[in-house]
Amino acid sequence: MPERKVSFLSNGLELEGCLSLPQTSRLIPGAVLCHPHPLYGGNMDNNVILAVSRALAKRGIAAFRFNFRGVGMSRGAFDGGVGEVDDAQAALSFLSEQSGVNPARLGIMGYSFGGMVALSLGIHSNQVKAVAAVSPIIPEKLLAEVTKPVFIVYGTEDEVILPQTIIKETSLLAPVNLQAVDGVDHFWWGHEAKAAEMLSGFFVKSL
């Protein structure tokens, strides 16, 4: 699926992104993809983010991956997760304005640090209809007010975001769909397609 490089503004900062927009005569849903931690090499070309983007596009969903502030050609500097939520909101707004995208059928997903950003924004935003995360950082009680479809995938061998912390934060939340993948660590090398298949299926059903 061809991608188009784009730029957009987040609080005056110019950020870079890549948009995959399947060609069709009808309005289609779309999803914003948030990459891992900028200070540990995370960017929009991450293996999981790329796999999810391609899987979404193949299933007729517009996929918009982008670099947070201070990453790649994006202006600014790392902001501890605060400005990055603003960046994700700006990406959502940009995606909603694209010709062919239905602004009433938008989702957001993230991986690791990006999962925290996606969850933080997505569960409180009226613009977002469904939220997904892969091996996410989940701040305590962040999910206490979930009222929309949420899907979280994690690996049973994750040594960075421990499975028990994810299970603890989601255990009492019925709307959250939690899926463990045996034998997978935090980085998902060789298992990206599995995560992408599950997340794209979730968004097809939820959007």
Buried (B, 14 or more C-beta within 10 A) or exposed (E): EEBEEBEBEBEEBEBBBBBBBBEEEEBBBBBBBBBBBBEEEBBBEBBBBBBBBBBBBBBBBBBBBBBBBBBBEBBBEBBEBEBBBBBBBBBBBBBBEBEBBBBEBBBBBBBBBBBBBBBBBBBBBEBBBBBBBBBBBBEEEBBEEBEBBBBBBBBEEBEBBEBEBBEEBBEEBEEBBBBBBEEBBBBBEEBBEBBBBBBBEBBBEBB
